[in-house]
Amino acid sequence: MAGISTHVLDVSLGRPVAGMQVELFDVATQPPRLIARTRTNHDGRTDTPMLPPAQARTGEFELRFWVADYFRTPDVFADIVPVRFTIADAAQHYHVPLLCSPWSFGTYRGS
């Protein structure tokens, strides 16, 4: 299955992040074009793919995770976390999770 999906985990509490705003942009255009905007569900996932299989294509994309709005602590380290990546094969599925806390974040290409 092709397309782009994501999920968010709070590593400081060891649980999914519910209610975080996530956006997907096509960054091959100037200015970058917003493709999708949603919030994570109770399982830290989006209810639908950020880019559905029917719209899958090669290109440069950026997911933006609204970390500071979610954690709402005065000492939060990151505001909006951008994750830029390239889809080289539109037939493949790209799952891009975010692992975060109020003070750190990381990502990887999942399955």
C-alpha positions in Angstrom: 0.0 0.0 0.0 1.4 3.4 -1.0 1.0 6.8 0.6 2.1 8.6 3.8 1.1 7.8 7.3 2.3 8.8 10.8 1.9 8.4 14.5 3.2 10.2 17.5 4.5 8.8 20.8 5.3 10.7 24.0 8.5 9.0 25.2 8.5 10.8 28.5 5.2 9.0 29.5 5.4 6.0 27.3 2.1 6.5 25.6 0.5 7.7 22.3 0.0 11.4 21.8 -3.7 12.2 21.3 -4.8 15.5 19.8 -1.5 16.8 18.3 -1.9 18.8 15.1 0.0 17.4 12.1 0.3 18.9 8.7 1.7 17.6 5.4 3.3 19.9 2.9 4.5 19.5 -0.7 7.9 21.3 -0.4 8.7 21.0 -4.1 6.5 24.0 -4.7 7.2 27.6 -3.6 5.7 28.4 -1.3 5.2 24.9 0.1 1.6 23.7 -0.5 -0.4 22.3 2.3 -1.8 18.9 1.4 -3.4 17.8 4.7 -4.0 19.0 8.2 -5.4 16.8 11.0 -5.0 15.8 14.7 -3.9 12.5 16.1 -6.5 10.2 17.6 -6.4 8.4 21.0 -3.9 5.9 19.6 -1.5 8.7 18.4 -2.3 8.0 14.8 -4.3 9.9 12.2 -7.7 8.5 11.3 -6.8 8.7 7.6 -3.5 8.6 5.8 -1.8 12.0 5.4 -1.4 11.2 1.7 -3.8 8.4 0.6 -2.5 5.7 -1.7 -4.6 7.0 -4.6 -2.6 10.3 -4.4 0.8 8.8 -3.9 3.6 10.3 -6.0 7.3 10.9 -5.9 8.6 14.2 -4.5 9.7 16.2 -1.5 7.4 16.4 1.5 7.4 17.8 5.0 5.4 16.7 8.0 5.0 19.4 10.7 4.2 18.3 14.2 2.8 21.0 16.6 4.8 19.8 19.6 4.7 22.9 21.8 0.9 23.3 21.5 0.5 19.7 22.7 2.9 19.8 25.7 2.0 23.3 26.8 4.8 23.6 29.3 7.0 26.7 29.8 10.2 24.8 29.2 9.2 22.9 26.0 12.2 22.7 23.7 10.6 22.5 20.2 7.7 24.5 18.8 6.8 23.0 15.5 8.9 20.0 14.5 9.4 19.7 10.7 10.4 16.4 9.2 11.4 16.6 5.5 11.7 13.5 3.4 11.8 12.3 -0.2 9.5 9.8 -1.8 11.5 8.1 -4.5 9.1 5.2 -5.2 5.4 6.1 -5.2 4.5 2.4 -5.0 6.0 2.1 -1.5 4.3 3.1 1.7 6.1 5.8 3.8 5.3 5.7 7.5 7.0 8.5 9.4 6.5 8.4 13.2 7.6 11.1 15.7 8.9 10.1 19.1 8.9 13.2 21.3 8.9 14.7 24.8 8.8 18.3 26.0 12.6 18.3 25.5 13.4 16.0 22.6 12.2 14.5 19.4 13.3 11.9 16.8 11.9 10.1 13.8 12.6 7.2 11.5 11.0 5.5 8.5 8.7 2.9 9.9 6.7 0.2 8.2 
